[in-house]
Amino acid sequence: MMRIGTTSMVFWHADLATAVTQVAELGFDAIEIWVGHLEKEGGISSGKLARLLEEAGLACTIHAPFKDINIASVNKGIRRESTAQMIAALDLCAELGGELVVIHPGKLSSKRSDPDEQWKHQVDSFHQILEAAKARGVTATVENMEWDKENELVRTADDIGRLQRMLPDFRLPVTLDTAHMADTGRIIEAIELLGGDIVHVHVSDFGPPRHIPLGEGTLDFAAIIKKLHEVGFTGILSLEVFIPGSEEKLAVEREKLVRLLADL
């Protein structure tokens, strides 16, 4: 059975304790903790956060850092630090008893970069990340990036398949981002191709812009959720809509998903 979650990003201007409390009060099953949110706040330990989550009855996922990060960078120092921050996110997930970590793949360092070289760097970084995840008993997932951003290395289901084939010693599950795919047909095709590899879904509409409330863009979420159901998806539908600090709007978005799931 699919569960409904949301992200701490919605509460970016509030503290995490407030975010956890309000997400639980609104009836969500889970919250995605952005590492950047935790670092911005600086006033709550992972132990205290774990207790808050337990008291609230919320499952949690972790979104690894992504700003100024590139695990495929041609700069060895940047690549090393980026990978280290991904592994630190795995540690946080283990400390919180989280279900998984969402990781952004690599990107081209410049228009003149050699994509094959940077794919190799990306695979090397993911190898380290997945080794660390295995050692910690944590699930690391890769998120598809914006389909129309040519500097991103992993944008389509085919890109994800290529990455998985280049890591034959590991299972690399997927966080599917609907707004990044930006087209219902493209999303349906990705679900059909990736099937059970999809373990987590970021849910928001695409207009443009991206990450807008459901029904305000062009995506057919009834068809998307039906297809997820058909392939046996039982993970979290995590609302990633940009409505900072609005409990009322977030409650409305949750109700939209409740109604869609009721129609299955």
C-alpha positions in Angstrom: 0.0 0.0 0.0 1.3 3.4 -1.0 2.0 5.9 1.8 1.8 9.7 1.6 4.7 11.9 2.7 6.1 15.4 2.1 9.4 17.1 2.5 10.9 19.4 5.1 11.6 21.8 2.2 8.1 23.0 2.6 9.0 24.2 6.0 12.4 25.7 4.9 11.8 28.9 7.0 10.8 27.0 10.1 12.7 24.7 12.4 12.7 20.9 11.9 10.8 20.2 15.1 8.0 22.4 13.8 8.1 20.6 10.5 7.9 17.2 12.0 5.0 18.1 14.3 3.0 19.8 11.6 3.5 17.0 9.1 2.3 14.5 11.6 -0.7 16.6 12.6 -1.7 16.9 9.0 -1.9 13.1 8.8 1.1 12.3 6.6 2.9 9.0 7.0 6.4 10.2 6.3 8.7 13.2 6.0 11.8 13.7 3.8 14.5 15.4 5.8 16.7 17.6 3.6 20.3 17.5 5.0 20.6 21.1 4.0 17.6 22.0 6.3 19.3 20.2 9.2 22.6 21.9 8.6 20.9 25.3 8.2 19.2 25.0 11.5 22.2 23.7 13.4 20.3 23.4 16.7 19.0 19.9 16.7 20.9 16.7 17.0 20.2 13.6 15.1 19.3 11.9 18.3 16.7 14.5 19.2 15.3 14.4 15.7 15.0 10.6 15.8 13.0 10.9 19.0 10.8 13.5 17.5 10.1 11.3 14.5 9.3 8.3 16.8 7.0 10.4 19.0 5.2 11.7 15.9 4.9 8.3 14.4 6.5 9.4 11.1 8.6 7.3 8.8 11.5 9.3 7.2 13.6 9.5 4.2 16.7 11.6 3.7 17.5 13.9 0.8 21.3 14.2 0.5 22.9 17.6 -0.2 22.9 18.7 -3.8 23.8 22.4 -3.9 27.4 23.0 -5.2 27.8 19.2 -5.3 28.9 17.0 -8.2 29.9 13.4 -7.7 31.0 13.3 -11.4 33.2 16.5 -11.2 36.4 16.6 -13.1 37.9 18.3 -10.1 39.1 15.4 -7.9 38.7 17.4 -4.7 35.2 18.4 -5.4 34.3 14.9 -6.4 35.8 13.5 -3.2 34.0 16.0 -1.0 30.7 15.4 -2.9 31.0 11.7 -2.3 31.9 12.2 1.3 28.7 14.3 1.8 26.6 11.5 0.2 28.1 9.0 2.7 27.4 11.4 5.6 23.8 11.4 4.5 23.8 7.6 4.7 25.1 8.0 8.3 22.2 10.3 9.1 19.7 7.9 7.6 21.1 5.1 9.8 21.0 7.3 12.9 17.3 8.3 12.2 16.2 4.8 11.2 15.3 6.2 7.8 14.0 4.2 4.9 16.3 5.5 2.2 18.5 8.3 0.9 17.8 10.3 -2.2 21.0 11.1 -4.2 21.4 13.4 -7.2 23.6 12.0 -9.9 26.5 13.8 -11.5 26.5 16.5 -14.1 28.9 17.9 -16.7 31.4 20.3 -15.4 31.3 22.4 -18.6 30.0 22.4 -22.2 33.5 21.1 -23.2 33.5 18.2 -20.8 33.9 14.6 -22.0 30.6 12.9 -21.0 32.2 9.5 -21.0 34.9 10.6 -18.6 32.4 12.1 -16.3 30.2 9.0 -16.5 33.2 7.1 -15.3 33.7 9.5 -12.4 30.0 9.2 -11.5 30.2 5.4 -11.5 33.3 5.4 -9.3 31.5 7.7 -6.8 28.4 5.6 -6.8 30.5 2.5 -6.2 31.8 4.1 -3.0 28.4 5.3 -2.0 26.8 1.9 -2.5 29.6 0.2 -0.6 29.0 2.5 2.3 25.2 2.0 2.1 25.7 -1.8 2.2 28.0 -1.5 5.2 25.4 0.7 7.1 22.3 -1.3 6.1 20.9 1.7 4.3 19.2 2.1 0.9 20.8 4.6 -1.4 18.6 5.7 -4.4 19.3 7.7 -7.5 16.9 10.5 -8.6 16.3 11.4 -12.2 17.2 14.9 -13.0 15.4 17.4 -15.3 14.9 15.8 -18.7 15.7 19.0 -20.6 18.9 20.0 -18.8 21.6 18.7 -21.1 24.4 19.1 -18.4 22.7 16.5 -16.3 24.0 12.9 -16.8 21.0 11.0 -15.6 17.7 12.3 -16.9 15.8 9.4 -18.5 14.9 5.8 -17.6 17.5 4.8 -20.2 20.2 6.8 -18.4 19.2 5.1 -15.1 19.5 1.7 -16.8 22.9 2.6 -18.1 24.1 3.6 -14.6 22.7 0.4 -13.1 24.5 -1.7 -15.7 27.7 0.0 -14.9 27.3 -1.0 -11.3 26.8 -4.8 -11.7 27.8 -5.6 -8.1 25.0 -3.5 -6.6 21.3 -2.8 -6.7 20.7 0.8 -7.3 17.0 1.7 -6.7 15.3 4.8 -8.1 13.6 7.9 -6.7 11.3 8.9 -9.6 10.7 12.7 -9.7 7.5 13.4 -11.7 8.2 17.1 -12.3 11.7 16.4 -13.5 10.2 14.0 -16.2 7.8 16.8 -17.0 5.5 14.7 -19.3 2.9 12.0 -18.4 3.9 9.8 -21.3 7.5 10.0 -20.4 6.7 9.1 -16.7 4.5 6.2 -17.7 7.3 4.8 -19.9 9.8 5.2 -17.1 7.6 3.3 -14.7 7.1 0.5 -17.2 10.9 0.3 -17.9 12.1 0.6 -14.3 9.2 -1.3 -12.6 10.2 -2.6 -9.2 13.4 -0.6 -9.1 11.3 2.5 -8.3 11.1 2.6 -4.5 10.3 6.2 -3.9 8.4 9.0 -5.8 8.7 12.8 -5.6 5.3 14.1 -6.5 4.7 17.5 -8.0 3.2 18.9 -11.1 4.9 20.5 -14.1 3.6 23.6 -15.8 6.3 24.9 -16.5 7.5 25.8 -13.9 8.3 22.6 -11.9 7.3 21.5 -8.4 3.9 23.2 -8.5 0.7 21.9 -6.8 -1.1 18.9 -8.3 -3.6 19.9 -10.9 -2.0 23.2 -11.7 0.2 21.8 -14.5 0.0 19.2 -17.3 0.6 15.9 -15.5 -2.1 13.2 -15.3 -1.6 11.9 -11.7 -4.5 9.5 -11.9 -2.7 7.7 -14.8 0.7 7.9 -13.1 -0.5 6.5 -9.8 -2.5 3.8 -11.6 0.7 2.7 -13.4 2.7 2.7 -10.2 0.0 0.5 -8.7 0.2 -1.9 -11.6 4.0 -2.4 -11.2 3.5 -3.1 -7.5 4.9 0.2 -6.0 4.4 0.3 -2.3 6.7 3.1 -1.3 6.1 6.7 -0.3 4.5 9.3 -2.5 6.5 12.3 -1.2 4.9 15.7 -2.1 7.6 18.0 -3.2 5.6 21.1 -4.0 7.0 24.5 -3.4 4.5 26.1 -1.0 6.8 27.1 1.8 5.2 27.3 5.3 1.7 26.8 4.1 0.0 24.1 6.2 -3.4 24.8 4.6 -2.1 24.3 1.1 -0.1 21.2 2.1 -3.3 19.7 3.6 -5.1 20.3 0.3 -2.3 18.6 -1.6 -2.4 15.6 0.7 -6.1 15.3 0.2 -5.6 15.2 -3.6 -3.4 12.1 -3.2 -5.8 10.5 -0.7 -8.6 10.7 -3.3 -6.4 9.4 -6.1 -5.4 6.4 -4.0 -9.0 5.7 -3.0 -9.8 5.4 -6.7 -7.4 2.5 -7.3 
